[in-house]
């Protein structure tokens, strides 16, 4: 089956012709009552945390859960697998259905927080930078010095004299988007006499305020890595590597291209073969997770490299910088106030990979990522009765011409995506599925319902 980019272009033109200027605004606000929470099996927000929403999605960010005041703020805790506040803990569709109001959503994501050189942000403040009241984006900003999450990295940082950074993450939601944009800014910071990092005395993004054109740090975005990111080499050379800890949680099933849903088997075999994912990370164009009525897909428009990849702990990195070297071949330390920004997107779907990936493609197209897309639609019918089948998984393989196994299936390395028939708000039980994929040849395999 061949997908044509021309089909996507026709669909896009038709949708554009029917679009309306009356798009509901994006908003950000502090939660003041429990019925403002998103809710769901993995929901962690509470009164005092921050909610973001538009017509398509609802998001929960841990607020300023810190003890103390000013520079003495400490113990900014997280109720999830993270250690500090300011992380994204809730993400769901805005279902606009009374059954899901007042904290009764189906949010299933555990926690997502930024990482620089496998350190995380020891949050000091979480603020609403823009509430969206002007019709522009809603932006929540979390910031603080680098904090340790993995004890080995603390030892490595001290041994290699790695640059210590002040970290700022902006969560950006624009009207009508079914995805959240994340921008993390790393600034090499000076230390005080006690060795503590000093917060930069100026806004690294030029003092962006609500109503300004563009977004914070527009001119400082690095280009994501087009292939495997050599994380260890980058860290060993005293560089800066940026990414995220992606905790999908126990209420969803992780999926990545070339592996599919069975990450445990592949990861175990990878290590049994003598490989080391820290020095030779898993690499894929996106990471996804599917749950009951909701799904997620995260990418940066290029490639993600995962030095840690399990169902319980996944770290994905997408870009960085390596210092120049001196005449002796030694790295020249990055100067204080050196800074760079990394952008990526996390999208929400209706329970399968395909619907979340469709929203992730929206992010790529909107942000100028070169991606050639086609549209695929189909139906799954019972072979003898020709009755439509709902809830059937359709696994999408790239048709590379690779040899097939005794069941006629291509190798797992050809797996790219997954659809489910009659998903989400599809109220007609006709066995239908569909969405966008990169233009190319694919083999589709329907999995018999168990």
C-alpha positions in Angstrom: 0.0 0.0 0.0 1.5 3.3 -1.0 0.7 6.6 0.6 0.6 9.7 -1.4 1.6 13.1 0.0 -0.9 14.6 -2.5 -3.8 13.2 -0.4 -2.6 15.0 2.7 -2.3 18.2 0.8 -5.9 18.0 -0.5 -7.1 17.2 3.0 -5.2 20.1 4.5 -6.6 22.6 1.9 -10.1 21.4 2.6 -9.7 21.8 6.3 -8.2 25.2 5.9 -11.1 26.4 3.8 -13.6 25.3 6.5 -11.6 26.7 9.4 -13.0 29.3 11.7 -11.5 32.3 13.4 -13.5 31.5 16.5 -11.0 29.2 18.1 -11.3 28.9 21.9 -8.4 30.6 23.7 -5.7 28.8 25.5 -5.6 29.5 29.3 -3.4 28.9 32.3 -4.6 29.2 35.8 -3.9 28.1 39.4 -6.2 25.3 40.5 -8.3 26.6 43.4 -10.8 23.6 43.8 -10.6 19.9 43.2 -13.3 20.0 40.5 -10.8 22.0 38.3 -8.4 19.1 38.2 -8.3 16.9 35.0 -8.7 13.6 36.9 -8.0 10.1 35.8 -6.2 7.0 37.0 -2.8 8.8 37.0 -3.8 12.3 37.8 -1.5 14.0 40.3 -2.5 17.7 40.3 -4.0 19.3 43.4 -5.2 22.7 44.6 -2.3 25.1 44.1 -1.0 23.4 41.0 -1.5 24.9 37.5 -3.9 23.8 34.8 -3.6 24.7 31.1 -6.3 24.1 28.5 -7.6 25.0 25.1 -10.4 23.5 23.0 -8.5 20.3 22.4 -6.4 19.4 25.5 -6.1 19.8 29.2 -2.7 19.8 31.0 -1.6 19.7 34.6 1.7 21.2 35.8 2.9 20.8 39.4 2.9 24.2 41.0 5.3 25.8 43.5 5.3 23.0 46.0 8.3 24.4 47.8 9.2 25.1 51.4 10.8 28.4 52.4 10.9 31.7 50.6 13.1 33.3 47.9 16.5 31.8 47.3 16.0 29.6 50.4 13.2 27.6 48.8 13.9 23.9 49.1 12.1 20.5 49.1 10.0 21.3 46.0 8.5 17.8 45.9 6.7 15.7 43.3 4.0 13.1 44.2 5.2 11.0 41.2 8.5 9.4 40.1 10.2 12.8 39.9 11.8 14.6 42.8 10.8 18.3 42.3 7.8 20.4 41.3 7.3 22.1 38.0 6.9 18.9 36.0 4.0 17.9 33.7 1.9 15.3 35.5 -1.5 15.4 33.8 -2.4 15.3 30.0 -5.8 14.5 28.5 -8.1 15.5 25.7 -10.6 18.3 26.4 -13.6 16.0 25.9 -16.3 18.7 26.3 -18.6 16.1 27.7 -20.3 16.5 31.1 -19.2 13.0 32.1 -15.6 14.1 32.2 -16.1 17.4 34.0 -15.2 18.3 37.6 -12.0 16.2 37.8 -13.5 13.1 36.1 -11.1 12.9 33.1 -9.2 9.8 31.9 -5.7 11.2 32.2 -3.2 8.3 32.3 0.3 9.8 32.0 2.7 9.7 35.0 5.2 12.5 34.7 7.5 14.3 32.3 10.4 16.6 33.2 13.4 18.1 31.4 17.0 16.9 31.8 20.3 18.5 31.0 23.2 16.0 31.0 21.0 13.5 32.8 20.5 16.1 35.6 17.1 17.5 36.3 15.8 20.9 37.4 15.8 21.4 41.2 12.8 23.7 40.9 12.8 27.0 42.7 9.8 28.7 41.1 6.8 27.8 38.9 5.0 30.8 37.3 2.3 31.6 34.8 4.3 33.6 32.2 1.2 34.2 30.0 -2.4 33.2 30.9 -3.7 33.4 27.3 -6.2 36.2 28.1 -4.9 38.2 25.1 -5.7 35.4 22.7 -2.1 34.3 22.4 -0.3 31.3 23.9 -0.6 30.2 27.6 2.8 29.7 29.0 3.9 28.2 32.4 7.6 28.5 33.4 9.5 26.3 35.8 13.1 27.1 36.7 15.9 26.3 39.0 19.5 25.0 39.2 20.6 21.6 38.0 19.7 18.9 40.5 20.8 15.3 40.8 18.4 12.5 39.9 20.8 9.6 39.3 23.7 9.3 41.9 26.1 8.0 39.2 25.7 11.3 37.3 26.6 13.3 40.3 29.9 11.5 40.6 30.5 11.8 36.8 29.7 15.6 36.9 32.2 16.2 39.7 34.9 14.0 38.1 34.6 15.5 34.6 34.0 19.1 35.8 30.9 19.3 33.7 29.2 22.7 33.2 26.5 23.4 35.8 23.4 25.0 34.4 20.5 27.0 35.5 17.5 25.4 33.8 14.2 26.9 32.6 11.4 25.0 31.0 8.5 26.7 29.3 5.3 24.8 28.7 3.5 26.5 25.8 -0.1 25.8 24.8 -1.5 27.7 21.8 -5.2 28.0 20.9 -6.5 25.0 18.9 -3.4 22.9 19.3 -3.7 19.2 20.3 -0.1 19.2 21.5 2.0 20.9 24.1 5.2 22.6 23.1 8.1 22.4 25.6 11.2 24.6 25.5 14.1 24.0 27.8 16.8 26.7 28.2 20.1 25.7 29.8 22.4 28.6 30.9 25.9 27.9 32.2 25.8 29.4 35.7 28.4 30.8 38.1 28.8 29.5 41.6 28.8 31.3 44.9 31.4 30.9 47.6 29.5 27.8 48.9 29.4 26.2 45.5 25.6 26.8 44.9 24.5 28.0 41.5 23.7 31.6 41.1 20.5 32.4 39.2 21.2 34.5 36.0 20.5 38.2 36.7 18.8 38.7 33.4 16.0 36.9 31.4 17.8 34.6 29.0 15.0 35.0 26.6 15.2 38.8 26.3 12.4 39.7 28.7 9.5 38.2 26.7 6.2 39.1 28.2 2.6 38.3 27.3 1.5 40.1 24.1 5.0 40.1 22.6 5.5 38.6 19.1 6.7 35.0 18.8 7.6 32.9 21.8 10.3 33.1 24.5 13.8 32.3 23.2 12.8 32.1 19.5 16.3 33.0 18.3 18.2 30.5 20.5 16.7 27.1 19.4 19.2 24.4 18.6 18.7 22.0 15.7 17.6 18.6 16.9 20.0 15.7 16.2 19.1 14.0 12.8 20.5 10.7 14.1 21.9 9.0 17.2 22.9 11.5 19.8 26.3 10.5 21.2 25.3 11.4 24.8 28.4 10.0 26.5 30.8 11.6 24.1 28.9 14.9 24.5 29.0 14.8 28.3 32.7 13.6 28.4 33.7 16.6 26.3 32.1 18.9 28.9 29.2 19.7 26.6 25.5 20.1 27.2 22.9 17.5 26.1 19.2 18.2 26.5 16.2 15.9 26.7 13.5 14.6 29.1 12.7 11.9 31.6 9.5 10.3 30.1 7.6 8.4 32.7 4.5 7.0 30.9 3.3 5.1 33.9 1.6 1.8 34.6 -1.7 2.9 33.1 -0.3 3.0 29.5 1.7 0.8 27.2 4.9 2.3 25.6 5.4 2.1 21.9 8.3 3.1 19.7 9.0 2.5 16.0 11.3 -0.5 15.2 10.2 -2.2 18.5 6.5 -1.7 18.9 4.9 -2.4 22.2 7.3 -5.2 23.3 10.1 -3.0 24.6 10.9 -5.4 27.5 11.9 -8.3 25.2 13.9 -6.1 22.9 15.7 -4.3 25.7 16.6 -7.5 27.4 18.0 -9.0 24.2 19.9 -5.8 23.6 21.8 -6.1 26.9 22.2 -9.9 26.5 24.0 -9.2 23.2 26.5 -7.2 25.1 25.3 -3.7 24.2 25.2 -0.6 26.5 22.4 1.9 25.9 24.3 4.7 27.7 27.1 4.6 25.1 24.9 3.2 22.3 21.4 4.6 22.9 18.2 3.4 21.3 17.2 5.8 18.6 13.7 6.4 17.1 11.7 9.3 15.6 9.1 9.4 18.4 8.0 7.7 21.6 4.3 7.0 22.2 2.1 5.4 24.9 -1.5 4.2 24.7 -4.1 3.8 27.4 -7.8 3.5 27.8 -9.3 6.3 25.8 -6.2 8.4 25.7 -2.7 8.2 24.1 0.4 10.2 23.8 3.2 10.8 21.2 6.4 12.8 21.8 9.0 14.0 19.3 11.1 16.9 18.1 10.8 16.6 14.3 14.1 14.7 14.0 15.3 11.8 16.2 15.2 10.9 19.9 18.0 8.9 21.6 17.2 6.9 24.7 20.1 6.0 27.0 17.6 4.6 29.5 14.6 2.8 28.0 12.2 0.7 30.1 8.5 0.8 30.8 9.3 2.4 34.2 12.2 4.7 33.4 12.8 6.2 30.0 15.1 9.1 29.2 15.0 10.6 25.7 17.5 13.2 24.4 17.3 15.2 21.2 20.1 17.8 20.9 23.1 19.4 22.4 26.4 21.2 21.9 30.0 20.1 22.2 32.7 22.6 23.1 35.6 23.4 20.8 39.0 22.0 21.7 42.4 23.7 22.4 45.7 23.0 20.7 46.2 20.0 23.0 42.8 18.5 22.1 41.3 19.4 25.4 37.7 20.8 25.5 37.5 24.6 26.1 34.9 25.0 28.9 31.7 26.7 28.0 31.7 30.2 29.4 29.4 31.4 32.1 26.1 32.7 30.6 26.5 30.4 27.5 22.9 29.3 26.7 20.9 27.2 24.3 17.3 26.1 24.0 15.7 22.8 23.0 12.2 22.4 21.7 10.0 19.3 21.4 6.3 18.4 21.5 4.0 16.0 23.2 0.6 15.3 21.6 -2.6 13.7 22.8 -4.7 11.1 21.0 -7.8 9.0 21.5 -6.2 5.7 22.6 -4.0 4.5 19.8 -0.6 5.6 18.5 -2.0 6.8 15.2 -4.3 9.5 16.6 -1.6 10.9 18.9 0.9 10.7 16.0 -1.5 12.7 13.9 -1.4 15.5 16.4 2.4 15.3 16.6 2.5 15.8 12.8 0.3 18.9 13.3 3.1 20.2 15.5 5.7 19.5 12.9 3.8 21.1 10.1 3.0 24.2 12.2 6.6 24.7 13.2 8.1 24.3 9.8 9.5 20.7 10.1 10.0 19.2 6.6 7.7 16.1 6.6 6.1 14.5 3.6 2.8 13.1 4.7 0.1 10.9 3.2 -3.3 9.8 4.6 -4.3 6.2 5.2 -7.8 5.0 5.9 -9.3 1.5 6.0 -11.7 -0.9 7.7 -11.3 -4.3 9.4 -13.9 -6.9 8.6 -14.4 -10.5 9.9 -13.2 -12.7 7.1 -16.2 -15.0 6.8 -19.1 -12.9 7.8 -17.7 -9.5 6.6 -19.0 -8.0 9.8 -17.0 -4.9 10.9 -14.7 -5.4 13.9 -14.2 -2.7 16.6 -11.3 -2.5 19.0 -8.9 -4.3 16.6 -5.2 -3.2 16.6 -3.8 -2.5 13.2 0.0 -2.7 13.2 1.7 -0.5 10.6 5.0 -1.9 9.1 7.2 0.0 6.7 7.4 -2.2 3.6 11.2 -2.4 3.2 11.2 -5.7 1.3 12.8 -7.5 4.3 12.2 -11.2 4.6 9.1 -12.3 6.5 8.7 -14.9 9.1 6.7 -18.1 9.1 3.6 -16.1 9.8 4.1 -13.8 6.9 5.1 -10.9 9.2 8.0 -8.5 8.5 10.7 -8.0 11.2 10.0 -5.8 14.2 12.5 -3.4 12.9 9.9 -2.4 10.3 7.2 -1.5 12.8 6.3 2.2 12.6 2.8 2.8 14.1 -0.5 1.4 15.3 -4.1 2.2 14.8 -7.2 0.9 16.5 -10.6 0.5 14.8 -13.5 2.7 15.9 -11.3 4.6 18.3 -12.3 7.4 20.7 -15.1 9.6 19.4 -15.8 7.4 16.4 -19.4 6.5 17.2 -20.1 4.4 14.1 -19.0 0.7 14.7 -17.9 0.1 11.1 -14.3 -1.2 11.8 -12.7 2.0 10.5 -9.3 3.3 11.2 -7.0 5.9 9.7 -4.6 8.8 10.0 -1.5 10.3 8.5 1.9 8.7 8.0 5.1 9.7 6.2 4.6 9.1 2.5 5.8 5.6 1.5 4.9 1.9 1.3 3.4 0.1 4.2 2.1 -3.3 5.2 -0.8 -3.4 7.6 -1.5 -6.3 9.9 -4.8 -6.6 11.9 -4.4 -8.3 15.2 -7.3 -10.6 16.1 -9.1 -9.4 19.2 -8.4 -11.5 22.3 
